[in-house]
Amino acid sequence: MSNKTNKLWTKNFSIITIGSIISMLGNSVSGFAIGLMVLDYTNSTFLFALFMVIYNLPKVAAPLFAGPYVDRFSRKKVIYTLDFMSAALYIILFFFITSGAFNYIILLFLTLIVGTIDGIYAVAYESLYPNLITEGNYSKAYSISSMIYPLAAFMVPIASIIYNKFGTPAPLFLFNAFTFLIAACFETKIDYCEQHLVTNKIEKFNFKQYKLDFKESLKYIGQEKGLLTITAYFCLTMFASSGSGTLFLPFFKNNPDLFSNIPIDVVTLFSIITCFGVFGRLVGALIHYKFKYPTNKKFAIAISVYTIIAILEATQLYFPIVLMAISFFLVGILGVTSFNIRISATQSYIPDTIRGRFNGVFQMLCTLGSIVGQLLAGALGEFINERIVIIIFMCINMLGVIFIMYRGKEHVKKIYNRNV
């Protein structure tokens, strides 16, 4: 790392953080609204799950192809170009909805494009972000990064109110377009000198070079047993958590009698309950920002967190509303702890010259697990009670904790138990 100062809030770090906050505000409201619109329009848990799968499907292939590319070309330019494209796309969605031309198939096509952009963006962003962090501030920086989603997600109840008032997500799409435009303008001001462009410089980047770069990334992951274990576990846990998460909203909508004593509609109730999870993530991020976990205990903390999350997610929909909200809150805190320990450790461990390729493979596998989980959970949710399906998925998650992460603990400790 070439930084000569331990100041975290440098110009470039501030810009990337502000840009992320602005764009995430728009994404949180439009993402919630479009999902709710699909569920209302189709009245099918499976078609709702299929919509989520279509969004995530290109995020399997896109990171795989994007990884070698972002290790050879400017990650900054990729980020702001994609944000400009997203702004244009959400303006198209706005006119698509307001014209009264809503069609499930067309929406799936546009969702496919959004998913492709998001898949490439994630690889470029995660590969650039560590380079904007000063030495010794990885854990604190990623705690700030993990605050952005919870803060933005507090917009979901507002999105619910606007959706119910207008009966359409169109105003939220327009808002999202403007947030992407503003974020892209901020990101053009990042002036970090991307060292990987010098180290990885080649005369011509063609398909042959792409294959060589991709093979190199697979070889690297295979040799790094700790990274291999982490990747395998998170692929499985994304399968389980995405599957169970897909069924939360359908559970509330399909079981209104369970909440008949609550004087609000089930969609608003769902958004309030999930806000407790969001608030938990915010609290967890603040804890990480203020305190550092003991270096030699990080793996023990992480595996305890994975276990508790699986237990709570398997049982929380059986709880009374108050306990359910508390459980969502606790899962939020624990989820940020899991994220922070993993990402700050891995991103500071991986060499900058190969970071894009690793992130591409990691994103691909995790997204693949997520898609399979969502699709399977949606299909099972058509015939089996949502709570039973979630228990099955969380049992699978526990098997991953025991037979993947715990068995590979000696390799993972070398990555997790470092001072970052």
C-alpha positions in Angstrom: 0.0 0.0 0.0 1.4 3.3 -1.1 -0.5 5.6 1.3 1.8 7.7 3.6 -0.8 8.8 6.0 -3.2 7.0 8.4 -6.0 9.5 7.9 -9.1 7.6 6.7 -11.2 10.5 5.3 -9.0 11.4 2.4 -10.5 13.2 -0.7 -10.9 10.0 -2.7 -12.3 7.9 0.2 -14.8 10.7 0.9 -15.9 10.9 -2.7 -16.5 7.1 -3.1 -18.4 7.1 0.2 -20.6 10.0 -0.7 -21.3 8.6 -4.2 -22.2 5.3 -2.7 -24.6 6.8 -0.2 -26.4 8.8 -2.9 -26.8 6.0 -5.3 -27.8 3.5 -2.6 -30.6 5.8 -1.5 -32.2 5.5 -4.9 -31.6 1.8 -5.2 -33.2 1.0 -1.9 -36.5 2.6 -2.7 -36.8 1.5 -6.3 -35.7 -2.0 -5.5 -38.3 -2.5 -2.9 -41.1 -0.9 -5.0 -40.4 -2.9 -8.1 -40.4 -6.2 -6.2 -43.7 -5.3 -4.6 -45.1 -4.3 -8.0 -44.2 -7.7 -9.5 -45.7 -9.5 -6.5 -48.9 -7.5 -6.8 -49.1 -7.9 -10.6 -48.4 -11.6 -10.8 -49.8 -12.7 -7.4 -47.3 -15.6 -7.5 -44.5 -16.4 -5.2 -42.7 -18.3 -8.0 -42.9 -15.5 -10.5 -41.7 -13.1 -7.8 -38.8 -15.4 -7.2 -38.2 -15.7 -10.9 -38.0 -12.0 -11.2 -35.3 -11.9 -8.5 -33.5 -14.8 -10.3 -33.5 -12.9 -13.6 -32.0 -9.9 -11.9 -29.3 -12.0 -10.4 -28.7 -14.3 -13.4 -26.3 -11.9 -15.3 -24.5 -11.4 -12.0 -23.2 -14.9 -12.4 -21.6 -14.4 -15.8 -20.8 -10.7 -15.7 -18.3 -10.8 -12.8 -16.6 -13.7 -14.4 -15.9 -11.7 -17.6 -15.4 -8.4 -15.7 -12.7 -9.6 -13.4 -9.8 -9.9 -15.9 -11.0 -6.7 -17.5 -10.9 -4.5 -14.4 -7.4 -5.9 -13.6 -6.2 -4.4 -16.9 -8.2 -1.2 -17.3 -9.3 1.7 -15.2 -11.7 0.6 -12.4 -12.7 4.2 -11.8 -13.9 4.8 -15.3 -15.8 1.5 -15.2 -17.6 2.7 -12.1 -18.7 6.1 -13.2 -19.6 4.9 -16.7 -21.9 2.3 -15.3 -23.6 4.8 -13.0 -24.3 7.1 -16.0 -25.8 4.1 -17.8 -27.9 3.2 -14.8 -29.3 6.7 -14.6 -30.4 6.4 -18.3 -31.9 3.0 -17.7 -34.0 4.1 -14.8 -35.3 7.0 -16.8 -36.4 4.5 -19.4 -38.1 2.4 -16.7 -39.9 5.6 -15.5 -41.4 6.2 -18.9 -42.1 2.5 -19.4 -44.3 2.5 -16.3 -45.9 5.9 -16.7 -47.0 5.1 -20.3 -49.1 2.2 -19.0 -47.1 -0.3 -21.0 -46.3 -2.6 -18.0 -45.5 -6.1 -19.2 -43.9 -8.8 -17.1 -41.7 -10.1 -20.0 -40.4 -6.6 -20.9 -39.7 -5.9 -17.3 -37.7 -9.1 -17.0 -35.6 -8.0 -20.0 -34.9 -4.6 -18.5 -34.1 -6.3 -15.2 -31.6 -8.5 -17.0 -29.8 -5.3 -18.2 -29.8 -3.8 -14.7 -28.4 -7.1 -13.2 -25.6 -7.1 -15.8 -24.6 -3.5 -14.9 -24.8 -4.3 -11.2 -22.7 -7.4 -11.6 -19.9 -5.6 -13.4 -20.1 -2.6 -11.1 -19.7 -4.8 -8.0 -16.4 -6.2 -9.2 -15.0 -2.9 -10.2 -16.1 -1.2 -7.0 -14.8 -3.9 -4.7 -11.5 -3.9 -6.5 -11.0 -0.1 -6.4 -12.4 0.6 -2.9 -9.5 -1.0 -0.9 -7.0 1.2 -2.8 -8.8 4.3 -1.4 -8.3 3.1 2.2 -5.2 4.2 4.1 -3.0 1.6 5.8 -4.5 0.2 9.1 -8.0 1.5 8.4 -9.5 -1.4 6.5 -11.9 -2.6 9.3 -13.0 1.0 10.0 -13.5 1.8 6.3 -15.6 -1.3 5.7 -17.7 -0.5 8.8 -18.5 2.8 7.1 -19.2 0.9 3.8 -21.6 -1.4 5.7 -23.4 1.6 7.2 -24.5 2.8 3.8 -27.0 0.1 3.0 -28.7 0.4 6.5 -29.0 4.1 6.2 -30.4 3.9 2.7 -32.8 1.1 3.7 -34.5 3.4 6.1 -36.0 4.9 2.9 -38.0 1.6 2.4 -41.0 2.7 4.6 -41.1 6.0 2.6 -41.1 4.0 -0.6 -44.0 1.9 0.8 -46.0 5.0 1.5 -45.3 6.5 -1.9 -46.1 3.2 -3.7 -49.4 2.9 -1.8 -50.3 6.5 -2.5 -49.5 6.5 -6.3 -50.0 2.8 -6.9 -46.9 2.8 -9.0 -43.1 2.8 -8.5 -42.6 5.3 -11.3 -41.7 8.3 -9.1 -39.2 6.2 -7.3 -37.5 5.2 -10.6 -37.1 8.8 -11.5 -35.6 9.5 -8.0 -33.2 6.6 -8.6 -32.1 8.0 -12.0 -31.2 11.3 -10.4 -29.2 9.6 -7.6 -27.2 7.6 -10.1 -26.5 10.7 -12.1 -25.2 12.7 -9.1 -23.1 9.7 -7.9 -21.5 9.4 -11.3 -20.6 13.1 -11.3 -18.9 12.7 -7.9 -17.0 9.6 -9.0 -15.4 11.4 -12.0 -13.5 13.5 -9.4 -11.6 10.6 -7.9 -7.9 11.2 -8.7 -6.3 8.0 -7.4 -3.4 6.7 -9.6 -4.4 3.1 -10.4 -1.2 1.2 -9.9 -2.5 -2.0 -11.4 -2.6 -0.2 -14.8 1.2 0.0 -14.6 1.8 -3.5 -13.2 -0.6 -5.3 -15.5 0.2 -3.2 -18.6 0.1 -5.2 -21.9 0.2 -4.2 -25.5 -3.1 -5.8 -26.4 -5.9 -7.4 -24.4 -7.6 -10.1 -26.4 -9.5 -13.3 -25.7 -6.2 -15.3 -25.4 -5.0 -12.9 -22.7 -8.3 -13.0 -21.0 -8.1 -16.8 -20.8 -4.6 -16.6 -19.4 -5.7 -14.1 -16.8 -8.7 -16.2 -15.8 -6.7 -19.4 -15.5 -4.2 -17.4 -13.3 -7.1 -16.4 -11.0 -8.3 -20.0 -10.6 -4.8 -21.2 -9.9 -4.4 -18.5 -7.2 -7.6 -19.4 -5.5 -6.7 -23.1 -5.6 -3.4 -22.5 -4.0 -4.9 -20.2 -1.3 -6.7 -22.8 0.9 -8.1 -20.1 3.2 -9.6 -18.1 0.3 -11.0 -21.4 -1.2 -12.7 -22.3 2.1 -14.1 -18.8 2.5 -15.4 -18.7 -1.0 -17.0 -22.2 -0.7 -18.8 -21.3 2.6 -20.1 -18.0 1.4 -21.4 -19.6 -1.8 -23.4 -22.0 0.4 -24.6 -19.4 2.9 -25.7 -17.1 0.1 -27.8 -20.0 -1.2 -29.4 -20.5 2.2 -29.9 -16.8 3.2 -31.1 -15.7 -0.3 -33.6 -18.6 -0.3 -35.0 -17.8 3.1 -34.9 -14.0 2.4 -37.0 -14.5 -0.7 -39.9 -15.9 1.4 -40.1 -13.1 4.0 -42.4 -10.8 2.0 -44.6 -13.6 0.6 -44.9 -15.0 4.2 -46.4 -11.7 5.4 -48.6 -11.3 2.4 -49.9 -14.9 2.4 -50.6 -15.0 6.2 -52.5 -11.8 7.1 -54.5 -13.6 9.7 -51.4 -14.1 11.8 -51.1 -10.3 12.1 -54.8 -9.4 12.3 -54.3 -7.8 15.7 -51.8 -5.3 14.3 -53.7 -2.1 13.1 -51.6 -1.7 9.9 -51.4 -3.5 6.6 -49.0 -6.4 6.3 -46.8 -4.7 3.7 -46.2 -1.8 6.0 -45.7 -4.2 8.9 -43.1 -6.1 6.9 -41.2 -2.9 6.0 -41.2 -1.9 9.7 -39.9 -5.4 10.8 -37.2 -5.3 8.2 -36.2 -1.9 9.4 -35.2 -3.4 12.7 -32.8 -5.6 10.8 -31.5 -2.5 9.0 -31.1 -0.7 12.3 -29.2 -3.7 13.6 -26.8 -3.4 10.6 -26.3 0.2 11.4 -25.6 -0.5 15.0 -23.2 -3.3 14.0 -21.4 -1.0 11.7 -21.0 1.7 14.4 -19.6 -0.9 16.7 -17.0 -1.9 14.1 -16.2 1.8 13.5 -15.6 2.5 17.2 -14.0 -0.8 18.3 -11.6 -3.4 16.9 -12.2 -7.0 17.7 -9.1 -8.8 19.2 -7.0 -10.0 16.2 -6.5 -13.5 17.5 -10.3 -14.0 18.2 -11.7 -12.9 14.8 -12.2 -16.4 13.4 -13.9 -17.6 16.7 -16.2 -14.5 16.6 -17.0 -15.1 12.9 -17.9 -18.8 13.2 -20.0 -18.0 16.3 -21.8 -15.3 14.3 -22.5 -17.7 11.4 -24.0 -20.2 13.8 -26.3 -17.7 15.7 -27.6 -16.2 12.4 -28.6 -19.6 11.1 -30.5 -20.4 14.4 -32.3 -17.1 14.5 -33.3 -17.0 10.8 -34.7 -20.5 11.1 -36.9 -19.6 14.0 -37.7 -15.9 13.9 -40.9 -16.1 11.9 -42.4 -18.2 14.7 -41.9 -15.4 17.2 -44.4 -12.8 18.4 -44.0 -9.5 16.6 -41.9 -7.9 19.3 -39.5 -10.8 19.5 -39.4 -11.1 15.7 -38.3 -7.5 15.5 -35.6 -8.1 18.1 -34.4 -11.1 16.2 -34.2 -9.1 12.9 -32.2 -6.5 14.8 -29.8 -9.1 16.2 -29.4 -10.7 12.8 -28.6 -7.3 11.4 -25.8 -6.7 13.9 -24.4 -10.2 13.3 -24.6 -9.9 9.6 -22.5 -6.7 9.5 -20.0 -8.5 11.8 -19.8 -11.4 9.3 -19.4 -9.0 6.4 -16.8 -6.8 8.0 -14.5 -9.6 9.2 -14.6 -11.3 5.9 -14.3 -8.5 3.5 -11.7 -6.4 5.4 -9.5 -9.5 5.8 -9.8 -10.9 2.2 -9.5 -7.5 0.4 -6.4 -6.5 2.3 -4.9 -10.0 1.8 -5.3 -10.3 -2.0 -2.7 -8.5 -4.2 -4.1 -5.5 -6.1 -3.0 -7.0 -9.4 -5.3 -10.0 -9.1 -8.1 -8.5 -6.9 -10.5 -8.0 -9.7 -10.3 -11.6 -10.9 -10.7 -13.0 -7.4 -13.7 -10.7 -6.8 -15.1 -11.8 -10.1 -15.0 -15.5 -9.3 -16.2 -14.8 -5.7 -19.1 -12.7 -6.9 -20.0 -15.3 -9.6 -20.1 -18.2 -7.2 -22.0 -16.4 -4.5 -24.5 -15.0 -7.0 -25.0 -18.5 -8.4 -25.7 -19.8 -4.9 -28.1 -17.0 -4.4 -30.0 -17.6 -7.6 -30.3 -21.3 -7.0 -31.5 -20.6 -3.5 -34.1 -18.0 -4.6 -35.5 -20.2 -7.3 -35.7 -23.3 -5.2 -37.2 -21.4 -2.3 -39.8 -19.8 -4.6 -40.8 -23.1 -6.1 -41.0 -24.8 -2.6 -42.9 -21.8 -1.3 -45.7 -22.5 -3.7 -46.5 -25.9 -2.0 -44.9 -25.8 1.4 -45.3 -23.3 4.3 -42.7 -20.6 4.0 -41.4 -21.1 7.6 -40.7 -24.8 7.0 -38.8 -24.0 3.8 -36.7 -21.5 5.7 -35.8 -24.0 8.4 -34.6 -26.5 5.8 -32.4 -23.8 4.2 -30.9 -22.8 7.5 -30.1 -26.4 8.4 -28.1 -26.5 5.1 -26.4 -23.3 6.2 -25.4 -25.0 9.5 -23.9 -27.9 7.6 -21.7 -25.4 5.8 -20.6 -23.8 9.1 -19.6 -27.3 10.4 -18.2 -29.1 7.4 -16.7 -26.2 5.4 -15.7 -23.3 7.6 -14.9 -25.2 10.8 -13.0 -27.9 9.0 -10.9 -25.3 7.2 -10.3 -23.2 10.3 -6.5 -23.4 10.3 -6.4 -22.0 6.7 -9.0 -19.3 7.4 -7.4 -18.1 10.6 -4.3 -17.0 8.6 -6.6 -14.6 6.7 -9.1 -13.6 9.4 -6.7 -13.3 12.4 -4.7 -10.3 11.0 -4.5 -6.7 12.1 -6.2 -4.7 9.3 
